[in-house]
């Protein structure tokens, strides 16, 4: 009973203080009322039970202290090193034989090696954006295609029929332009498939669709490109090993859907 009375007194004091102060602050001339309130709370006539409640030590339950701030952000166990986590694929990322039409795939010929000094758009001089890659390889907009490219994942679904995103590939970035001399589609993606399998896939699709297909290694980067004379179609694809396995692919092509 004494504990309950004590808690009631604490709650009453907590409520009385702000209410009393609010009433006093509303009237700046009420200094005498403030003095009387102070005397009542802390003077010789103050309630001993209230003074005891206000001056008691705050009790802490040690069993509950470990559960405080459990959702706060904690420091890392080790310094950050800036490394990219390996990409080990995901469940169901292996394309089926039906999706690849693997029974009919042709093997790409041995690539021609192009030295860095003989390549103006590869190695250190390779474009770092999809628009720059399109300008370098398609030579259509003379620098203007880069500025006109519209970025968005929807463009990855509108690639030319012979050059879709590799089955089960993960699109990183896509862009495109409809109509005019900059009628292009550009896509950057990764796949868990081995590079040779990806090269063979696009080589086969290019040849079956009436395109030429020249396979090169340009300053260490694998590339496949060609044209189709009857409609001015052109494409250029680069292949690079992807950290953690698989292949990183960039495609630039015109005559998209």
VEXMI-797130 format. One record per residue: x, y, z of N, C-alpha, C in turn; residue in three letters. Coordinates in steps of 0.05 Angstrom, whole numbers, plus 5000, padded with zeros to 4 digits. Example, Ala and Ser with C-alpha at 12.3 -4.5 7.8 and 13.67 -1.06 7.14 Angstrom:
# VEXMI-797130
526448865156524649105156526449345156ALA
525749555142527349795143525850015157SER
***
This chain:
# VEXMI-797130
501749765000500050005000501750255000UNK
503950245016505750475017507050524990UNK
507750304976509050334949507050464930UNK
504550374932502550484913502150784919UNK
502050854945501751144951504051304942UNK
506451184944508851324935508751374905UNK
507951174889507751214860505651424853UNK
503451424868501351624863502451904868UNK
504051934889505152194896507152284875UNK
508752104864510652174843509052274818UNK
507052124811505452204788504052464792UNK
503052514817501752764823503652994821UNK
506052954832508153164831508853224802UNK
509153014786509853054758507753224743UNK
505253174750503053324737502753594748UNK
503153624774502753884787504854084779UNK
507354004775509454184768508954334741UNK
508454184719507954324694505454494694UNK
503354394708500854544709501254794725UNK
502654774748503155014764504855214750UNK
506955124736508755304722507255434699UNK
505555274685504055384662502255604672UNK
500955564695499055764705500556024713UNK
503055984725504556214733505656364710UNK
506656214689507856354667505856514651UNK
503256444654501256594640500856874652UNK
501656904679501357164692504057244704UNK
505557414691508257484701508257624728UNK
505957724737505757864763505257674786UNK
505157424780504357234801506757114815UNK
508757284821511257184834510657084862UNK
508757194875508157104903507056824902UNK
505356764882504156494880506356294875UNK
508356374859510556184853512156134878UNK
512656334895514156304920512656124939UNK
510056154940508455974958508555684948UNK
508555654922508655374911511355254918UNK
513555414915516155304922516255224951UNK
515155394969515155334997513655085003UNK
511455054989509754814994511154554985UNK
512754574963514054344952516654274966UNK
518154484974520854434985521354565012UNK
519554725022520054865047519554695071UNK
519354825095519154675120516454535123UNK
514454655108511754535110511254325088UNK
513354255073512954065051512153795061UNK
510853645045509953375051512353195052UNK
513053065075515352885076515252655056UNK
512952545052512652325034513452405005UNK
512552654998513252744971516252794968UNK
517352924989520252964988521852704986UNK
520952505001522252245000522052124972UNK
519752154960519352034933521052174912UNK
521352444915522852594896525852544899UNK
526752494923529552454929530552164928UNK
528651984925529451694924531251644899UNK
533051444901534751364879533051224858UNK
533851264833532451124811533450844809UNK
531650654810532450374809532550274780UNK
534650114774535050014747535049704748UNK
533549574731533549284730535849194711UNK
537949074722540248984705539448784684UNK
537248644688536548444668535248564643UNK
534448824645533248954622535149144608UNK
537449204620539249404607540349304581UNK
540749044578541948934553539948954530UNK
537448994535535449004514534949284504UNK
536249484516535949764507537349814481UNK
536149984464537450074439538249834421UNK
536549634420537249394404537049454374UNK
535649664367535349724338537249944328UNK
539050034345540850244336543050134318UNK
544150304301546250224283548850194298UNK
550149964295552649914309555049944291UNK
557349994303559750014287560449744274UNK
561749754251562649514237564749364253UNK
564849104250566948944265569748994254UNK
569849074228572449124215572149364196UNK
574449494190574349724172573249644144UNK
571749834132570749784105573049784085UNK
572949594066575149574046574249654018UNK
571649704013570849793987570549573966UNK
570949323974570849113954567949043947UNK
567448963923564748883914564348593921UNK
562048533935561548253941561448083916UNK
562447833918562247663894559447603886UNK
558947583860556347513850556247213844UNK
554947073862554846783859552246683846UNK
550846873832548446793818546046793837UNK
543946673828541546653844540046393836UNK
538146313852536746063847535246083821UNK
535645893803534145893778535346063756UNK
537946143759539146323740540446183716UNK
540345913716541545763694539445733672UNK
540045833648538145823626537845533616UNK
535445453610534945183601535845143572UNK
536044893563536844833536534744943516UNK
532244943524530145043507530445343503UNK
531145483525531445783523533845853506UNK
535945693507538345753492538345623464UNK
536545443459536645293434539345173429UNK
540545063451543344973452543944753432UNK
541944593424542444373406543344483378UNK
542644733373543244843347545245073347UNK
546545113370548445333372550945273356UNK
552045473343554545443328556845543346UNK
559145423341561445513356562745753342UNK
563145963358564446203346567346133339UNK
568346253317571146193309573146303329UNK
575546223326577646333343577946633339UNK
577946793361577947083358580647183347UNK
580447413332582747553323583647743345UNK
586247753351587247923373588048193361UNK
586848403373587448683365589048813387UNK
591348913381593049043402591749313410UNK
592449393434591349643445591949883428UNK
594449893417595250113401593750133374UNK
592549913366591049903341588049943345UNK
587250003369584350023376583850293389UNK
582250463377581750733387579450743407UNK
577950523409575650533427575550293446UNK
577950203454578049983473580250033493UNK
580549853513582549893534581950153550UNK
583950313554583650563569581850763554UNK
581550733528579950923512577050833509UNK
576350613522573550513519571650693533UNK
569350743521567250913533566250793559UNK
565650963578564850873605561750883608UNK
560351003589557351013591556150873567UNK
553650793570552250663548552050843523UNK
551551103528551451283506554051323492UNK
556251333507558951353495559651103479UNK
558850873490559350623475557750613449UNK
555350713450553650723425554950913405UNK
555851143413557151333395559651223383UNK
561251093400563850983391563450763370UNK
561550583374561350343358559450373334UNK
557350523337555450543315555950783297UNK
557350983307558251213291555851333276UNK
553651373290551251463277550651753284UNK
550851823309550052093317552352293320UNK
554852203317557152373319557152523345UNK
556552393367556552513393553752593403UNK
551852613385549152703394547452473405UNK
548052223397546452003407546651973438UNK
549052023448549452003477547552183492UNK
547252423482545452623496542552553493UNK
541852413472538952353467538052093479UNK
539851923488539051663500537151703523UNK
535051543524533251533546533751273562UNK
534251303588534951073604532550963618UNK
532450693620530350563634530350263627UNK
529550103647529649803643527849713620UNK
525749863613523949783592525349743565UNK
527649893561529049863536530349593533UNK
530849453555532049193553530148993541UNK
527549043542525548873530524948943501UNK
526349153491525849243464528449223447UNK
530149043454532548993438531748873412UNK
533448893391532848763365532448463370UNK
530748343355530148063358532547873358UNK
534547923341536947743342538747783366UNK
538348013381540248073403538848143429UNK
537247953439535948003465537947983488UNK
537048063512538648003536538847703539UNK
541247603545541647313548539647203568UNK
538446963562536446843580537446833609UNK
535746923627536246933656538447133663UNK
539147313644541047523650539847733668UNK
541547863684540748073703541448343692UNK
539448503684539948763671540948963692UNK
543149093686544249303703543349573694UNK
543249613667542549873656541649833627UNK
539749993618538849983591538050253582UNK
538250303555537450563544536750523515UNK
535550723504534750703475533750973464UNK
533550983438532451203423530751093401UNK
528451203397526651123375526951303351UNK
527351193327527251343303529751503297UNK
530051593272532251763264534851613262UNK
537051763258539651643255540651523281UNK
539451603304540251493330538351273339UNK
537051133321535250913328536850683340UNK
537150683366538950493379537750363403UNK
538850133411538250003436540949933449UNK
541049973475543549923489542849783516UNK
544249563523543649423547546249323560UNK
546349343586548649233601547449043622UNK
548548793622547548593641549648393648UNK
549048223667550848003676549347743674UNK
550847533670549747263670551647073683UNK
550646863695552346663708553646473687UNK
552846493662553846313641556846373635UNK
558246183626561046213618561246393593UNK
563446533591563746723568563446583541UNK
564746353538564646223512561846153504UNK
560146063524557346003518555846243509UNK
556346473522554946723515555846813487UNK
558446793481559346873454558146703433UNK
558046443438556846253418553946313414UNK
552546393435549646453433549146683414UNK
550646903418550247143401551447103373UNK
553546953371554746893344552646743327UNK
551446543339549446383325547046553317UNK
546046723335543646883329544347093307UNK
546747203307547547393287547647263259UNK
548947033258549246903232546546813221UNK
544846703238542246613229540446843219UNK
540947083229539347313221540547473198UNK
542647363186543747493162545847703168UNK
546847713193548947903200551747783196UNK
553747943190556447853192557147833222UNK
559247683228559947653256563047633259UNK
564247843267567147843271567747833301UNK
569247633309569947593337572847673342UNK
573147863360575847973366576347973396UNK
578947983403579748063430581248323427UNK
580048533437580948803434582148913460UNK
584748923461586149013486585248853510UNK
584848593506584048413528581048373531UNK
579448533517576548513519575448363495UNK
573748163500572448013479570248173466UNK
570048173440567948323426567048183401UNK
564448223395563148103372561548323358UNK
561948353332560548563318560048493289UNK
558148633277557548583249555348763238UNK
554748723212552648883199550948703182UNK
548648813174546848673155546248873133UNK
547148803109547049003087544249073077UNK
542448883078539748933066538149143080UNK
538749193106537149403120538849593137UNK
541549573134543249753149543549673178UNK
542749433185542849343213545749313222UNK
546249373247548949353258548749293288UNK
550849163299550849093327553849083336UNK
554149123362556849093374556448993403UNK
557748773411557448653437560148613450UNK
560448683475562948633490562448433512UNK
564448273518564248063538566648083557UNK
566148083583568348093602567747903626UNK
569747793638569347623661568047793683UNK
566147673698564847813719565847723746UNK
566347913765567347823792565547623805UNK
566647403815565047203827564046983808UNK
564747023782563946823762561946933742UNK
561746813719559846903699561047103681UNK
559247253667560147433645558547693647UNK
560047913643558748183640558548253611UNK
556248333602555748383573554648663568UNK
555648793547554449043537553649003508UNK
551249083501550349053473549449323463UNK
550349393439549349633425548349533398UNK
545849593390544749503365542549693356UNK
542149703329539949873318537649693310UNK
535649813298533249663288531949513311UNK
531649653334530349523356527249513354UNK
526049383372523149353372521849603384UNK
***
